[in-house]
């Protein structure tokens, strides 16, 4: 029961994140082994920069500054 409660807390945290950002981090994790043969720091930095420049990130920052929930949070 305790594990289920803790899991729900973390799931709720994840659901508050932008869908595009979550998609990109899942993609990074899914391709981790492939990225090891490449420069993983460079690829990670590229993904982070791409996500931070997205319209989703702009909405998230705007929501934060306006003290409201982002439009993807139900």
C-alpha positions in Angstrom: 0.0 0.0 0.0 2.8 2.4 0.8 4.5 1.8 -2.5 1.2 2.4 -4.4 0.8 5.8 -2.5 4.3 6.8 -3.3 3.9 5.8 -6.9 0.8 7.9 -7.2 2.7 10.9 -5.9 5.4 10.5 -8.5 2.9 9.9 -11.3 1.2 13.1 -10.4 4.5 15.0 -10.5 5.2 13.5 -14.0 1.7 14.4 -15.3 2.4 18.1 -14.5 5.4 18.1 -16.9 5.0 19.0 -20.5 4.1 16.1 -22.8 6.8 17.1 -25.3 9.5 17.3 -22.6 8.5 13.8 -21.3 8.5 12.4 -24.8 12.0 13.7 -25.3 13.4 12.3 -22.0 11.8 8.9 -22.7 13.5 9.0 -26.1 16.8 9.8 -24.5 16.4 6.9 -22.0 15.3 4.5 -24.7 18.3 5.3 -26.8 20.8 5.4 -24.0 22.9 2.4 -25.1 23.1 3.8 -28.7 24.1 7.2 -27.3 26.9 5.7 -25.3 28.8 5.1 -28.5 28.3 8.7 -29.4 29.0 11.8 -27.2 26.2 11.4 -24.7 26.8 14.8 -23.1 26.5 16.5 -26.4 23.3 14.7 -27.3 21.8 15.4 -23.9 22.6 19.1 -24.2 21.1 19.2 -27.7 17.8 17.6 -26.4 17.7 20.0 -23.4 18.2 23.0 -25.6 15.5 21.8 -28.0 13.0 21.3 -25.3 13.8 24.6 -23.6 13.2 26.5 -26.9 9.9 24.8 -27.5 6.5 26.5 -27.3 5.7 24.1 -24.5 8.6 25.4 -22.5 7.5 29.0 -23.1 4.0 28.1 -21.9 5.4 26.4 -18.8 7.5 29.4 -18.0 4.7 31.8 -18.6 2.4 29.7 -16.4 5.0 29.7 -13.6 5.5 33.5 -13.8 1.7 34.0 -13.8 1.3 31.6 -10.9 -1.1 29.3 -12.8 -1.1 25.8 -14.0 0.2 25.1 -17.5 -2.4 24.4 -20.2 -1.5 20.7 -20.4 -2.3 20.0 -16.7 -5.9 18.8 -16.4 
